[in-house]
Amino acid sequence: MEDFILQMKNITKTFPGVKALNNVSFNVKRGEIHALVGENGAGKSTLMKVLSGIYGAGTYEGEIVLNGEVQSFSSIRDSEDKGIAIIYQELALCKNMNVAESIFLGSEIKNKRGLIDWEETYKKTAEYLKVVHLDLNPETLVVNLGVGQMQLLEICKAISKNAKLLILDEPTAALTDDESERLLNLIEEFKSQGVTCIYISHKLDEVLKIADTVTVLRDGQTVATRDKSEITKSQMISFMVGRELSQMFPRQEHNPGEVVFEMRNWNVNHPQIKDKKIIKDVNINVRRGEIVGIAGLMGAGRTELMMSMMHEYGSNITGEVWFEGKKVNIRNASDAIEQGICYMSEDRKRYGLVLMQDIKFNVSLPVLKRLSQGGVIDDNKIFHDVTGYVKDLSIKTPSIEQLTRNLSGGNMQKVVLAKWLMTQPKVLIMDEPTRGIDVGAKVEIYNIMNDLVAQGMSVIMISSELPEVLGISDRIYVMHEGSITAELDWKDATQEIVMQYCTGTDETPTAM
């Protein structure tokens, strides 16, 4: 008989108009790394929210059995008390706290008088930071950390709870290759120490590398559970999307026109550390009807470059922005939008959406002035336009009045895209456009990008995934430590060449 640490039996979870989980059964053996994969909207995160107590007893049908005992969790604290720790795809850290405070928030170490024991707190924090190979002062403010460092800090929070069942939801989405490798090694270490892991990821190569067992969800149902040795990457994709994906990157022949957007001699200093230069003499351009990729490792300055263009990041900013042959003065994001330049943030929940509002509100937000007459909003026009984009982008929702917080990550991303397309931009900057999106939705995003450039739009794509940069870009700029180290035509670029430029190597890059 199998030794299961967890059995989720016939779990059904319904939201208004949507059955997110339909009779799902999910069993995890003690001491294994069990991967959970599926398209966005397949039900992975919903299933884990049921397990962790976010969706408490009485809000779903079915049964949770942990260590042979039926459980009835009403909160995250309940599940944590039973040895379950979950790390979500979207980071949940208090930016104004320091590292130590963040790790022990809600689980403070106290002395005999009931006061926080700061000496012990900092001592323990240093130990956990060492485990995840983070060289940080425990008193460092979270706001000063990079996204990758924040992700590893979330790992610290989880291991501080002495979890026996660790759930990781897209843990490497924001990490560099080296950081990802280190995290995978950590998970193997946890396994050797008796910790069971549920690993959710869209990076299927990663899944095949680390998992013992793989379960695939599709449309809220379990469609397959296989030992790693019994499933291939292509089989996983087929289970996930219900069809074969013959071409992951649907490259199309583009015919770029004249240069429409340029940044010349661009320099930016750190917003807090005024004498630290983040962007150094950058020159880039994009032509009409072209996809330009910007590659680089975390910290290379890709996002900072585009945020500073809108003067939403940095200090002592110098250089010129040219648009359609004219030098323009962009003071903020609103100025950029007026010119026809839109920036689609890498952090959709934090900067892209108003989660407590519905799809209609979010998509129409940037163009309310255009959709108003005499100060009165034309609701019929909004309904018509938003409904059109929901259909064109295949956003899965029962209604445009669905709250965006109730959508899957992939559908949230499409809502953000619809919002900016409503402004009818000429240049669309897409920062990590497929982060946290499943393989089927990725292909949909790539097809949308191809359609946009075929219509004459220009796309700048920032991406940490080299296969994506190589597979969809017409030209590629590579950044390293704030500088452009290469400009490559896609035909001349390989992963090895781009990575050499990403790391700033002095060696002459050669194809392997």
RODO-2510 file (C-alpha; in nm, 4 decimals, decimal comma):
residues 512
     n   res          X          Y          Z
     1     m     0,0000     0,0000     0,0000
     2     e     0,1267     0,3443    -0,0976
     3     d     0,2429     0,5682     0,1868
     4     f     0,0579     0,8908     0,1056
     5     i     0,1245     1,2047     0,3070
     6     l    -0,1655     1,3740     0,1250
     7     q    -0,4843     1,2628    -0,0444
     8     m    -0,7272     1,5140    -0,1920
     9     k    -1,0424     1,3253    -0,2847
    10     n    -1,3052     1,4429    -0,5344
    11     i    -1,2435     1,8133    -0,4771
    12     t    -1,4972     2,0422    -0,6441
    13     k    -1,4784     2,4217    -0,6152
    14     t    -1,7261     2,6574    -0,7812
    15     f    -1,7152     3,0338    -0,8266
    16     p    -2,0089     3,2341    -0,9657
    17     g    -2,0452     3,1096    -1,3215
    18     v    -1,7262     2,9010    -1,3160
    19     k    -1,6492     2,5469    -1,1942
    20     a    -1,2779     2,5853    -1,1191
    21     l    -1,2321     2,2282    -0,9903
    22     n    -1,4455     1,9354    -1,0987
    23     n    -1,4060     1,6191    -0,8933
    24     v    -1,0253     1,6447    -0,8706
    25     s    -0,8294     1,3735    -0,6919
    26     f    -0,4637     1,4368    -0,6125
    27     n    -0,2392     1,2042    -0,4103
    28     v     0,1164     1,2774    -0,2936
    29     k     0,3531     1,0120    -0,1643
    30     r     0,5597     1,0821     0,1456
    31     g     0,9084     1,2143     0,0705
    32     e     0,8574     1,2752    -0,3012
    33     i     0,8698     1,5823    -0,5226
    34     h     0,5334     1,5860    -0,6960
    35     a     0,4909     1,8266    -0,9882
    36     l     0,1515     1,9774    -1,0650
    37     v     0,1235     2,1167    -1,4179
    38     g    -0,1461     2,2554    -1,6438
    39     e    -0,2473     2,5613    -1,8404
    40     n    -0,3416     2,8818    -1,6630
    41     g    -0,6988     2,8378    -1,5483
    42     a    -0,6560     2,4601    -1,5218
    43     g    -0,7151     2,4805    -1,1454
    44     k    -0,3654     2,4315    -0,9983
    45     s    -0,3612     2,7381    -0,7736
    46     t    -0,7246     2,6888    -0,6760
    47     l    -0,6491     2,3316    -0,5665
    48     m    -0,3578     2,4535    -0,3549
    49     k    -0,5717     2,7287    -0,2005
    50     v    -0,8185     2,4601    -0,0944
    51     l    -0,5321     2,2579     0,0543
    52     s    -0,3784     2,5554     0,2376
    53     g    -0,7065     2,6732     0,3912
    54     i    -0,7508     2,9946     0,1912
    55     y    -1,0702     2,8381     0,0620
    56     g    -1,1813     2,6948     0,3936
    57     a    -1,4018     2,4042     0,4891
    58     g    -1,7557     2,4466     0,3633
    59     t    -1,6549     2,6415     0,0520
    60     y    -1,5760     2,3285    -0,1515
    61     e    -1,6858     1,9672    -0,1875
    62     g    -1,4579     1,6713    -0,1273
    63     e    -1,2122     1,5585     0,1353
    64     i    -0,8538     1,6381     0,2399
    65     v    -0,6619     1,3582     0,4127
    66     l    -0,3231     1,4466     0,5636
    67     n    -0,1128     1,1771     0,7295
    68     g    -0,4176     0,9497     0,7304
    69     e    -0,6465     1,2014     0,9062
    70     v    -0,9318     1,3958     0,7484
    71     q    -0,8646     1,7695     0,7794
    72     s    -1,0918     2,0717     0,7956
    73     f    -0,8785     2,3815     0,7433
    74     s    -1,0419     2,7216     0,7899
    75     s    -0,7316     2,9348     0,7434
    76     i    -0,3659     2,9280     0,6403
    77     r    -0,2733     2,9165     1,0088
    78     d    -0,4657     2,5882     1,0406
    79     s    -0,2710     2,4272     0,7556
    80     e     0,0617     2,5663     0,8823
    81     d    -0,0077     2,4140     1,2226
    82     k    -0,0313     2,0765     1,0448
    83     g     0,3058     2,1234     0,8716
    84     i     0,1982     2,2688     0,5359
    85     a     0,3757     2,5769     0,3963
    86     i     0,2904     2,7390     0,0639
    87     i     0,4913     2,9869    -0,1428
    88     y     0,2762     3,1649    -0,3977
    89     q     0,3660     3,2703    -0,7503
    90     e     0,2948     3,6346    -0,6643
    91     l     0,5251     3,7520    -0,3854
    92     a     0,3593     3,8604    -0,0612
    93     l     0,6198     4,0559     0,1320
    94     c     0,5908     4,3781     0,3323
    95     k     0,8294     4,6082     0,1460
    96     n     0,8828     4,8469     0,4390
    97     m     0,9907     4,5719     0,6761
    98     n     1,3423     4,4373     0,6977
    99     v     1,4427     4,0827     0,6062
   100     a     1,4208     3,9438     0,9599
   101     e     1,0825     4,1016     1,0280
   102     s     0,9459     3,9616     0,7015
   103     i     1,0607     3,6066     0,7683
   104     f     0,9010     3,5912     1,1121
   105     l     0,5911     3,8037     1,0460
   106     g     0,3080     3,6276     1,2290
   107     s     0,5502     3,3812     1,3886
   108     e     0,7591     3,6187     1,5978
   109     i     1,0204     3,4759     1,8343
   110     k     0,9389     3,5991     2,1854
   111     n     1,1184     3,5962     2,5168
   112     k     0,9756     3,4970     2,8555
   113     r     0,8174     3,8418     2,8961
   114     g     0,6245     3,8051     2,5715
   115     l     0,8387     4,0583     2,3853
   116     i     1,0105     3,9970     2,0529
   117     d     1,3553     3,8485     2,1055
   118     w     1,5449     4,0443     1,8397
   119     e     1,8813     3,8836     1,9110
   120     e     1,7416     3,5355     1,8475
   121     t     1,5374     3,6627     1,5509
   122     y     1,8453     3,8005     1,3751
   123     k     2,0467     3,4910     1,4622
   124     k     1,7828     3,2595     1,3105
   125     t     1,7433     3,4877     1,0081
   126     a     2,1160     3,4642     0,9359
   127     e     2,0903     3,0841     0,9510
   128     y     1,7991     3,0692     0,7053
   129     l     1,9669     3,3142     0,4674
   130     k     2,2727     3,0904     0,4680
   131     v     2,0583     2,7893     0,3761
   132     v     1,9320     2,9612     0,0595
   133     h     2,2725     3,1182    -0,0132
   134     l     2,1513     3,4759     0,0248
   135     d     2,4305     3,7079     0,1351
   136     l     2,2162     3,9727     0,3049
   137     n     2,2167     4,1687     0,6274
   138     p     1,9004     4,0664     0,8219
   139     e     1,8288     4,4369     0,8711
   140     t     1,8134     4,5083     0,4959
   141     l     1,4779     4,6545     0,3916
   142     v     1,2772     4,4310     0,1590
   143     v     1,2081     4,7281    -0,0715
   144     n     1,5785     4,7303    -0,1610
   145     l     1,5841     4,3649    -0,2741
   146     g     1,5568     4,2374    -0,6291
   147     v     1,2723     4,0095    -0,7354
   148     g     1,4960     3,7033    -0,7252
   149     q     1,6133     3,7847    -0,3749
   150     m     1,2527     3,8331    -0,2638
   151     q     1,1640     3,4891    -0,4001
   152     l     1,4421     3,3293    -0,1978
   153     l     1,3246     3,5252     0,1062
   154     e     0,9843     3,3585     0,0604
   155     i     1,1669     3,0250     0,0729
   156     c     1,3225     3,1339     0,4034
   157     k     0,9763     3,2100     0,5418
   158     a     0,8558     2,8634     0,4489
   159     i     1,1500     2,6695     0,5921
   160     s     1,1287     2,8748     0,9139
   161     k     0,7936     2,7054     0,9789
   162     n     0,9509     2,3564     0,9809
   163     a     0,7134     2,2431     0,7079
   164     k     0,6806     1,8751     0,6239
   165     l     0,4771     1,9476     0,3084
   166     l     0,6161     2,2390     0,1061
   167     i     0,4133     2,3817    -0,1828
   168     l     0,6009     2,5949    -0,4357
   169     d     0,3946     2,7803    -0,6984
   170     e     0,6172     2,8895    -0,9904
   171     p     0,9160     2,9436    -0,7581
   172     t     1,1705     3,0071    -1,0355
   173     a     0,9581     3,2383    -1,2518
   174     a     1,1614     3,5435    -1,1503
   175     l     1,4987     3,3772    -1,0912
   176     t     1,8114     3,3700    -1,3032
   177     d     1,9407     3,0365    -1,4282
   178     d     2,1978     3,0217    -1,1467
   179     e     1,9377     3,1093    -0,8827
   180     s     1,6979     2,8523    -1,0282
   181     e     1,9658     2,5836    -1,0175
   182     r     2,0418     2,6709    -0,6565
   183     l     1,6733     2,6522    -0,5652
   184     l     1,6311     2,3135    -0,7322
   185     n     1,9299     2,1873    -0,5364
   186     l     1,7723     2,3227    -0,2170
   187     i     1,4513     2,1342    -0,2895
   188     e     1,6545     1,8165    -0,3339
   189     e     1,8169     1,8886     0,0032
   190     f     1,4749     1,9351     0,1642
   191     k     1,3668     1,6011     0,0169
   192     s     1,6716     1,4288     0,1643
   193     q     1,5708     1,5747     0,5029
   194     g     1,2233     1,4208     0,4785
   195     v     1,0303     1,7167     0,3375
   196     t     0,7662     1,6407     0,0736
   197     c     0,7280     1,8992    -0,2046
   198     i     0,4444     1,9890    -0,4384
   199     y     0,6081     2,1739    -0,7264
   200     i     0,3947     2,3865    -0,9618
   201     s     0,5711     2,5113    -1,2724
   202     h     0,5225     2,5893    -1,6397
   203     k     0,8915     2,5187    -1,7014
   204     l     0,8558     2,1595    -1,8129
   205     d     1,2297     2,0944    -1,8471
   206     e     1,2568     2,1927    -1,4817
   207     v     0,9693     1,9589    -1,3939
   208     l     1,1357     1,6645    -1,5670
   209     k     1,4623     1,7431    -1,3916
   210     i     1,3324     1,7566    -1,0371
   211     a     0,9991     1,5722    -1,0069
   212     d     0,9422     1,2117    -0,9057
   213     t     0,5759     1,2187    -1,0109
   214     v     0,3775     1,4486    -1,2407
   215     t     0,0045     1,5236    -1,2247
   216     v    -0,1596     1,7185    -1,5082
   217     l    -0,4759     1,9252    -1,4677
   218     r    -0,6875     2,0532    -1,7551
   219     d    -1,0053     2,2590    -1,7270
   220     g    -1,0401     2,1830    -1,3564
   221     q    -0,9998     1,8074    -1,3896
   222     t    -0,7202     1,5549    -1,3354
   223     v    -0,6219     1,4135    -1,6741
   224     a    -0,3045     1,2195    -1,5892
   225     t    -0,0669     1,1167    -1,3101
   226     r     0,2605     0,9567    -1,4176
   227     d     0,6005     0,8694    -1,2776
   228     k     0,8644     1,0949    -1,4325
   229     s     1,0117     0,7996    -1,6215
   230     e     0,6751     0,7376    -1,7871
   231     i     0,6090     1,0838    -1,9345
   232     t     0,7847     1,3114    -2,1827
   233     k     0,7686     1,6868    -2,2297
   234     s     0,5596     1,6553    -2,5447
   235     q     0,3183     1,4195    -2,3680
   236     m     0,2793     1,6678    -2,0825
   237     i     0,1998     1,9438    -2,3301
   238     s    -0,0561     1,7236    -2,5046
   239     f    -0,2240     1,6424    -2,1728
   240     m    -0,2212     2,0107    -2,0726
   241     v    -0,3720     2,1584    -2,3883
   242     g    -0,5569     1,8578    -2,5273
   243     r    -0,3701     1,8929    -2,8566
   244     e    -0,0198     1,8728    -3,0044
   245     l     0,1780     2,1982    -3,0151
   246     s     0,3785     2,1471    -3,3323
   247     q     0,5502     2,4858    -3,3148
   248     m     0,6229     2,6444    -2,9794
   249     f     0,7435     2,9697    -3,1352
   250     p     0,5252     3,0597    -3,4356
   251     r     0,7801     3,2766    -3,6144
   252     q     0,6418     3,4841    -3,9008
   253     e     0,8215     3,6821    -4,1663
   254     h     0,7996     4,0500    -4,0745
   255     n     0,8827     4,3407    -4,3029
   256     p     0,9987     4,6199    -4,0724
   257     g     0,9614     4,9770    -4,1942
   258     e     1,1218     5,2990    -4,0771
   259     v     1,2589     5,3564    -3,7266
   260     v     0,9698     5,4677    -3,5089
   261     f     1,1244     5,4754    -3,1599
   262     e     1,4767     5,5503    -3,0357
   263     m     1,6588     5,6042    -2,7096
   264     r     1,9925     5,7824    -2,7554
   265     n     2,2842     5,8027    -2,5107
   266     w     2,0565     5,7058    -2,2210
   267     n     2,2008     5,7176    -1,8694
   268     v     2,0234     5,6573    -1,5388
   269     n     2,1381     5,6552    -1,1765
   270     h     1,9899     5,4542    -0,8911
   271     p     1,6872     5,6279    -0,7341
   272     q     1,8273     5,6022    -0,3792
   273     i     2,2019     5,5649    -0,4363
   274     k     2,2484     5,8777    -0,6438
   275     d     2,6082     5,8140    -0,7518
   276     k     2,5424     5,4568    -0,8690
   277     k     2,4852     5,4353    -1,2454
   278     i     2,2257     5,1753    -1,3455
   279     i     2,1948     5,2460    -1,7207
   280     k     2,5098     5,3401    -1,9124
   281     d     2,5077     5,5123    -2,2536
   282     v     2,2342     5,2935    -2,4029
   283     n     2,1274     5,3365    -2,7662
   284     i     1,8384     5,1309    -2,8991
   285     n     1,5732     5,1590    -3,1711
   286     v     1,2730     4,9723    -3,3029
   287     r     1,1244     4,9858    -3,6514
   288     r     0,7603     4,9887    -3,7509
   289     g     0,6259     4,6332    -3,7706
   290     e     0,9142     4,4736    -3,5798
   291     i     0,9590     4,2697    -3,2618
   292     v     1,2750     4,3702    -3,0763
   293     g     1,3822     4,1483    -2,7875
   294     i     1,5849     4,2735    -2,4911
   295     a     1,7747     3,9920    -2,3211
   296     g     1,9852     3,9941    -2,0067
   297     l     2,0232     3,8336    -1,6676
   298     m     1,8417     3,9668    -1,3635
   299     g     1,9905     4,2995    -1,2630
   300     a     2,1111     4,3786    -1,6166
   301     g     1,8867     4,6875    -1,6268
   302     r     1,6230     4,5838    -1,8829
   303     t     1,3167     4,6879    -1,6841
   304     e     1,4962     4,9908    -1,5411
   305     l     1,5733     5,1089    -1,8949
   306     m     1,2083     5,1165    -1,9999
   307     m     1,0769     5,2458    -1,6679
   308     s     1,3265     5,5306    -1,6766
   309     m     1,2182     5,6207    -2,0305
   310     m     0,8850     5,7174    -1,8721
   311     h     1,0641     5,8784    -1,5755
   312     e     0,8983     5,6243    -1,3447
   313     y     1,2386     5,5012    -1,2210
   314     g     1,5812     5,6448    -1,1495
   315     s     1,7581     5,9745    -1,0900
   316     n     1,9883     6,2012    -1,2910
   317     i     1,8331     6,0726    -1,6145
   318     t     2,0023     6,1991    -1,9305
   319     g     1,9648     6,1194    -2,2985
   320     e     1,7088     6,1616    -2,5740
   321     v     1,3874     5,9841    -2,6776
   322     w     1,2902     6,0107    -3,0451
   323     f     0,9481     5,9079    -3,1712
   324     e     0,8479     5,9033    -3,5379
   325     g     1,1497     6,1123    -3,6303
   326     k     1,1042     6,3810    -3,3655
   327     k     1,2679     6,4349    -3,0291
   328     v     0,9987     6,4094    -2,7593
   329     n     0,9830     6,5126    -2,3957
   330     i     0,8347     6,2319    -2,1875
   331     r     0,7954     6,3273    -1,8204
   332     n     0,5751     6,0403    -1,7014
   333     a     0,3735     5,7373    -1,8127
   334     s     0,0812     5,9565    -1,9209
   335     d     0,3071     6,1463    -2,1619
   336     a     0,4271     5,8168    -2,3076
   337     i     0,0698     5,6941    -2,3578
   338     e    -0,0221     6,0237    -2,5277
   339     q     0,2642     5,9703    -2,7713
   340     g     0,1472     5,6147    -2,8438
   341     i     0,4019     5,4295    -2,6273
   342     c     0,2663     5,1819    -2,3697
   343     y     0,4515     4,9753    -2,1112
   344     m     0,3082     4,6410    -1,9978
   345     s     0,4593     4,5710    -1,6537
   346     e     0,6222     4,2431    -1,5523
   347     d     0,4153     4,2538    -1,2294
   348     r     0,0540     4,2368    -1,3469
   349     k    -0,1043     4,2258    -1,0014
   350     r     0,0920     4,5123    -0,8563
   351     y     0,1103     4,7520    -1,1504
   352     g    -0,1172     4,6174    -1,4235
   353     l    -0,4573     4,5661    -1,2649
   354     v    -0,7046     4,6948    -1,0088
   355     l    -0,7805     4,3513    -0,8658
   356     m    -1,0937     4,4573    -0,6798
   357     q    -1,2486     4,5838    -1,0048
   358     d    -1,3954     4,3908    -1,2969
   359     i    -1,2583     4,3302    -1,6459
   360     k    -1,4676     4,6102    -1,7968
   361     f    -1,3269     4,8666    -1,5532
   362     n    -0,9641     4,7564    -1,5985
   363     v    -0,9666     4,7405    -1,9778
   364     s    -1,1426     5,0758    -2,0212
   365     l    -0,9448     5,2613    -1,7513
   366     p    -0,6760     5,4217    -1,9752
   367     v    -0,9310     5,5471    -2,2327
   368     l    -1,2217     5,6721    -2,0223
   369     k    -1,1668     6,0240    -2,1533
   370     r    -1,1995     5,9022    -2,5113
   371     l    -1,5100     5,7011    -2,4242
   372     s    -1,6815     5,9961    -2,2583
   373     q    -1,8804     6,2834    -2,3996
   374     g    -1,9512     6,5932    -2,1956
   375     g    -1,8131     6,4187    -1,8900
   376     v    -2,0573     6,1267    -1,9284
   377     i    -1,9123     5,7789    -1,9874
   378     d    -2,0588     5,5906    -2,2850
   379     d    -2,1325     5,2540    -2,1206
   380     n    -2,2548     5,1020    -2,4469
   381     k    -1,9292     5,1871    -2,6225
   382     i    -1,7260     5,0467    -2,3321
   383     f    -1,9285     4,7246    -2,3338
   384     h    -1,8846     4,6866    -2,7099
   385     d    -1,5095     4,7552    -2,7130
   386     v    -1,4214     4,5504    -2,4036
   387     t    -1,6309     4,2556    -2,5196
   388     g    -1,4468     4,2686    -2,8516
   389     y    -1,1046     4,2433    -2,6890
   390     v    -1,2183     3,9663    -2,4542
   391     k    -1,3256     3,7697    -2,7602
   392     d    -1,0196     3,8532    -2,9713
   393     l    -0,7763     3,7593    -2,6934
   394     s    -0,9729     3,4496    -2,5848
   395     i    -1,0008     3,5652    -2,2232
   396     k    -1,1772     3,2899    -2,0295
   397     t    -1,4493     3,4556    -1,8234
   398     p    -1,8267     3,4196    -1,7817
   399     s    -1,8673     3,7977    -1,8059
   400     i    -1,6737     4,1217    -1,8489
   401     e    -1,8072     4,2036    -1,5023
   402     q    -1,5963     3,9263    -1,3490
   403     l    -1,3527     4,0628    -1,0877
   404     t    -0,9959     4,0373    -1,2172
   405     r    -0,8766     3,8906    -0,8863
   406     n    -1,0834     3,5784    -0,9676
   407     l    -0,9089     3,5166    -1,3011
   408     s    -0,6160     3,2834    -1,3575
   409     g    -0,2725     3,4375    -1,4062
   410     g    -0,2822     3,3912    -1,7834
   411     n    -0,6212     3,5528    -1,8181
   412     m    -0,5100     3,8394    -1,5943
   413     q    -0,2196     3,8923    -1,8339
   414     k    -0,4554     3,9041    -2,1296
   415     v    -0,6698     4,1642    -1,9516
   416     v    -0,3579     4,3808    -1,9051
   417     l    -0,2800     4,3387    -2,2749
   418     a    -0,6370     4,4307    -2,3685
   419     k    -0,6113     4,7427    -2,1526
   420     w    -0,3111     4,8720    -2,3422
   421     l    -0,4448     4,7695    -2,6817
   422     m    -0,7474     4,9879    -2,6046
   423     t    -0,5136     5,2887    -2,6217
   424     q    -0,4218     5,1914    -2,9803
   425     p    -0,0454     5,2201    -2,9210
   426     k     0,2181     5,2466    -3,1907
   427     v     0,4900     5,1020    -2,9673
   428     l     0,4029     4,8336    -2,7108
   429     i     0,6678     4,7441    -2,4519
   430     m     0,5973     4,3983    -2,3071
   431     d     0,8004     4,3198    -1,9944
   432     e     0,8092     3,9415    -1,9308
   433     p     0,4835     3,8946    -2,1281
   434     t     0,4616     3,5195    -2,0662
   435     r     0,5908     3,4967    -1,7071
   436     g     0,3798     3,2447    -1,5179
   437     i     0,1810     3,1531    -1,8289
   438     d     0,1331     2,7970    -1,9508
   439     v     0,2587     2,6714    -2,2856
   440     g    -0,0763     2,6991    -2,4621
   441     a    -0,1304     3,0582    -2,3495
   442     k     0,2275     3,1442    -2,4472
   443     v     0,1623     3,0427    -2,8062
   444     e    -0,1532     3,2560    -2,8016
   445     i     0,0484     3,5582    -2,6809
   446     y     0,3114     3,5016    -2,9527
   447     n     0,0401     3,4840    -3,2193
   448     i    -0,1099     3,8071    -3,0872
   449     m     0,2322     3,9738    -3,1079
   450     n     0,2712     3,8581    -3,4674
   451     d    -0,0743     3,9927    -3,5541
   452     l     0,0073     4,3294    -3,3959
   453     v     0,3305     4,3805    -3,5896
   454     a     0,1597     4,2657    -3,9098
   455     q    -0,0780     4,5584    -3,8529
   456     g     0,2170     4,7986    -3,8246
   457     m     0,2669     4,8105    -3,4485
   458     s     0,6167     4,7917    -3,2996
   459     v     0,6818     4,5572    -3,0054
   460     i     0,9694     4,5679    -2,7572
   461     m     0,9812     4,2435    -2,5569
   462     i     1,1837     4,2100    -2,2370
   463     s     1,2265     3,8450    -2,1447
   464     s     1,4371     3,6290    -1,9138
   465     e     1,3670     3,3194    -2,1254
   466     l     1,6296     3,2893    -2,3984
   467     p     1,4310     3,0416    -2,6128
   468     e     1,1488     3,2976    -2,6173
   469     v     1,3782     3,5858    -2,7138
   470     l     1,5359     3,3776    -2,9890
   471     g     1,2086     3,2276    -3,1049
   472     i     0,9969     3,5385    -3,1507
   473     s     1,2275     3,8428    -3,1937
   474     d     1,3406     3,9949    -3,5238
   475     r     1,6361     4,1678    -3,3563
   476     i     1,7855     4,1236    -3,0114
   477     y     1,9618     4,3697    -2,7825
   478     v     2,1623     4,2072    -2,5034
   479     m     2,2254     4,3920    -2,1759
   480     h     2,4858     4,3362    -1,9057
   481     e     2,5254     4,5578    -1,5989
   482     g     2,3323     4,8454    -1,7535
   483     s     2,5036     4,8462    -2,0928
   484     i     2,4157     4,7103    -2,4353
   485     t     2,6721     4,4416    -2,5108
   486     a     2,5312     4,3208    -2,8432
   487     e     2,2735     4,3854    -3,1144
   488     l     2,1944     4,0660    -3,3050
   489     d     1,9731     3,9617    -3,5923
   490     w     1,7701     3,6571    -3,4916
   491     k     1,9362     3,4528    -3,7659
   492     d     2,2774     3,5130    -3,6088
   493     a     2,1771     3,4459    -3,2480
   494     t     2,2032     3,1258    -3,0469
   495     q     2,1502     3,0648    -2,6757
   496     e     2,5266     3,0254    -2,6293
   497     i     2,6087     3,3535    -2,8060
   498     v     2,3384     3,5520    -2,6248
   499     m     2,4398     3,4068    -2,2873
   500     q     2,8019     3,5017    -2,3426
   501     y     2,6977     3,8613    -2,4053
   502     c     2,4596     3,8439    -2,1049
   503     t     2,7485     3,7567    -1,8783
   504     g     2,9831     4,0212    -2,0244
   505     t     3,2479     3,7677    -2,1246
   506     d     3,5533     3,8966    -2,3100
   507     e     3,5702     3,5825    -2,5206
   508     t     3,4541     3,5958    -2,8808
   509     p     3,1089     3,4283    -2,8840
   510     t     3,0792     3,1329    -3,1204
   511     a     2,7866     2,9063    -3,2034
   512     m     2,8119     2,5623    -3,0489
***
